[in-house]
């Protein structure tokens, strides 16, 4: 299994080719910046098969560095398929953006993800908090997406062997 927090060569390469100084970004606080960020938030607000199919490739560039707790992907079409695949075990999903902070050309999104799994009673939402670092190209599309969140409580604990192992390890810490 890959990890989202080890700075491997692909991560370092992505930091170099997505360096914000290489792109023309909208001015901080400008209407153009708001529109760019609103497109990202709208994508996650309509996290459905139809919404993802229609909008992922508008938000993400053709070439992108995308890394979350499970996968590293390199294109908008891969991201679209991955996100749509991720809906299969779900009855519903929600993403709430709490705050977006800009530091130079990097954007940090503080969010909560809520998932309603089909194998649990409907309405049994599980929550996880996380942070995403994003960079954009001159066209306002995401070219760098690095998630930071802990999937152990919301996902891995759904796998019986993993649940026991996680419980054991946490008990030893």
N, C-alpha and C positions, 0 to 999 in steps of 0.2 A: 504494500500500500504506500502511496506517496504521502508526503506531508506538506502542508501549506506554509510552513514556517522555516524551512531550511533554505538559505539563500544559495541555491545551486547556480550552475553556469547559465541555464535558461533565464533565470530571474535576473542575474546580473546583465546578461545581454539585453533583456527587455528594458531594464532601467536605462541602458545606453541608447537604444534606438528610439525609445519613447521620451527621451529627455525633452521637457517642455520648452527649452530654449530653441529647439529646432522647429517649433510650430508657432503660428500666430493664434494666440488665444484671445477670447474676448476680455475686455477690461473687467477687473473685479467690480462686482455690483451692477454691471451694465445689463440692459434688457437682453442682449445677446447671450450673456452668461446665464441669466435666468432661464431663457428658452432652452439652452443646451442641457441644463440640469433638470428642467421640467420634463424633457423627453425621457431621461433616465428614470425619474420618479414615476412617470406615467406607465412606462414599460412594466415596472414592478407592481404598480397599483392594479394593472389588468393582467395578472399572472395566470393566464388561461391559455389553452391550446391556440385559440384564434388570436388572442392578443400577442402571444409570442411569435406565432407564424407571421403575423403582419408587421411586427415592429422591431424584432431583434436586429435585423439587418439595416434598419434605419438608425439605431442607436449605436451599434458596434461596427467598427471598420472591418473591411475584408481581412486585413492582417491585424491581429490583436494578440496580446498576451493576457490570457484569462486563467486564473488559478483559484480554486476553492479547496475545501477540505478533501475533495474526492478526485478532482481531475485538473489537468493542465491542458488547455485548448488553444488553438492558434488561428481560428477563423470565425467569422460571424455565423456561418452556416453550421459549424460544429457546435457553437454555443446554443443556437436555436434548437438543434436536435437534442442536445443534452438537457436543456431546460424542459422541453416537451416530454422527453423520456421520464424526467423526474416527477412529472405529474401523475404517472401511472398508479403509484400506490396511495394517492391522495384523494380524499373527498373534497378538500378545499385547501387553499393556501392564501396567506396574506403577508404583505411586507409593509411595514410602517417605517418611514424615514423620519427620524427625530431631529437630526441636525446635519447640515452639510457645511464643512469648514474648508476653506481654501488656504493653502500655504504655497505661495509661488504658483507653480503650474500643477500642483498636486491637489486633489480633492479627496476629502475624507468624509465618508457617509456613516453616521451612527444609526443603526437600524434594529428592528425587532422582526423576526420571522415567526409566523404562526402557521402550524401545519395540522390538518385534521386527517389522520390516516384512516383508510378504508377498514383496516382490521381492528379498529377501536370503535366504540359507540359513536355515532355521528354527534358532532358538537364537542368532542373531547379534544380540544385544541392543545397542542404542545408548543411551547415558546422557546426561542433561543435568541440571544442578543449577539450582535456582531458589528464589525466595522469593515468597510471596504475602502481601499485606496484606488483612485481612478486617475487616469491621465487621458487627455483628449488630443486629437489632431486638429489641424487648422479648419477642418470642415465641421468640427464640433462632435465628432464621433469618438466613442471610447476606443482607445488603443492599448490601455493597460488597466486590468481589473484584478486586484489582489484582495481576496477575502481573508478576514481573520475572525474565526468563530470556532467554538468547540462543539463538534457533532456528537460527543459521547452521550450526553443525556437525551438528546432528541432523536438520534438515529441509531447509534450503535447499541444502545440499551434495548432496542427492539429485536436484536439477534440474541437468542438465549445464551450461547457460549460467550459472546462478547459481554453480555450483561453480567454474567458471573465473574468473568475476568476483571472487568472494570470495578465491580464491587470489591473484589479481593485486593486489587492494587490500591484503591482508595483507602481501604481499611488498613493497609500497611504503611501508608504515608503519614 
